[in-house]
Amino acid sequence: MNQQELKDSVQHLLAEWDRLRPDLQTAYASHTPERLELLQSAIEPLEQLIESSGMEENKFTGKMHYVLEPNNYQERIDFIKLQNTSHYALIQLTMLYEEVKKKAARLRVQK
């Protein structure tokens, strides 16, 4: 994915997140069954964007990771999926979205 495509994808994802987040917060506050569907509809595009962002080597560890991958991404996304009825899953998901937003902004400045 080139720089412009990545930028457009991030902008689209964040716009969708801004639209979906209030519904998710309401669903979690009232413990409605729809919250699981809403959560899944927020997780899938985030995972797709991160996986399509490309790979790069971490200069400190030498390990490969996705360009937009937040710290401890896999552990955190697994927690969200396993603890999907917990309000903490929503908190973690919100934090992941914020970190992807910050990483994307940093990439734009670096390149």
Sequence and secondary structure as in RCSB ss.txt:
>XXXX:A:sequence
MNQQELKDSVQHLLAEWDRLRPDLQTAYASHTPERLELLQSAIEPLEQLIESSGMEENKFTGKMHYVLEPNNYQE
RIDFIKLQNTSHYALIQLTMLYEEVKKKAARLRVQK
>XXXX:A:secstr
  HHHHHHHHHHHHHHHHHHHHHHHHHHHHT THHHHHHHHHHHHHHHHHHHT EEE TTT  EEETT  TTHHH
HHHHHHHTTTSHHHHHHHHHHHHHHHHHHHHHHHH 
